[in-house]
Structure formats: C-alpha cells, structure tokens
Amino acid sequence: MDETKRQLTGLLTAINFEDSKEEFIDEFLDLVNKETMSLLVSSKIPVNKLEKIKNISSEQQSDEWLRLIKEYIGTNQYNEVYESVFSSNLKSALSNALPKLNDKQTAIFNAYLSQFLTTK
C-alpha cells in the first residue's frame, strides 16, 4: 500500500495537483475499498444473511460483518475486485485531469503513468 501511495503521489505531482495529496489519496483508497466491499457483499453474501445483520444490535454488527466476509469472500477475490475497482476509478479520475494538462505536464504524466502501470 505504501508503494501505491508513493506512486499516486507522483501522479498527482505530475499533474500539479494543488490540494493535499495525502488527503486525496487516503479518500481515493477509502472509496476504492468501500466500492470493492459493496460489490463483493452484494454479489457474494446471501440475502438472508444480509437481512439477519439488520436485526442484530449495532455492537454485534461489526463482528457479524467480519464473520460473513471471512466466510463468503476470500482474500484473492477481494484483491481481484479491488484491483479492478482501483483501475477503473483511477482511469476515470485521470480522464478528467488529462485535458487540463499542458504539453510538459502531459509528458511528465505519461512517463510516470507508464512506470506506475508496469508495477501494478
């Protein structure tokens, strides 16, 4: 994860991102994680198990979520979906930034992006 954060920082630097890079990266990765979990939960955990969670106390919900995730979603599955969601969200974010770059920024960005993609 530290390598991913380092590379995302480099990409943001290449496009002259002026806000807090660390805050943006943390929010971006949190969003990717939440989207990944949402996709997996809705597609892998049976509806009756999800309904059961609604009927238990909030104190017990965290434990039940962890148990269901371990039971129905493996680490490999999570990683595969995470990589897909990460790539999709990154492409979307970058497609919004690219038209705003000048030639020098685009060259720096493309060099950094090719390096980033070869290590993912």
Residue, then its C-alpha position, 0 to 999 in steps of 0.5 A: m500500500d505504501e508503494t501505491k501511495r508513493q506512486l499516486t503521489g507522483l501522479l498527482t505531482a505530475i499533474n500539479f495537483e494543488d490540494s493535499k495529496e495525502e488527503f486525496i489519496d487516503e479518500f481515493l483508497d477509502l472509496v476504492n475499498k468501500e466500492t470493492m466491499s459493496l460489490l463483493v457483499s452484494s454479489k457474494i453474501p446471501v440475502n438472508k444473511l444480509e437481512k439477519i445483520k439488520n436485526i442484530s444490535s449495532e455492537q454485534q454488527s461489526d463482528e457479524w460483518l467480519r464473520l460473513i466476509k471471512e466466510y463468503i469472500g476470500t482474500n484473492q477475490y477481494n484483491e481481484v475486485y479491488e484491483s479492478v475497482f482501483s483501475s477503473n476509478l483511477k482511469s476515470a479520475l485521470s480522464n478528467a485531469l488529462p485535458k487540463l494538462n499542458d504539453k510538459q505536464t502531459a509528458i511528465f504524466n505519461a512517463y510516470l503513468s507508464q512506470f506506475l502501470t508496469t508495477k501494478 
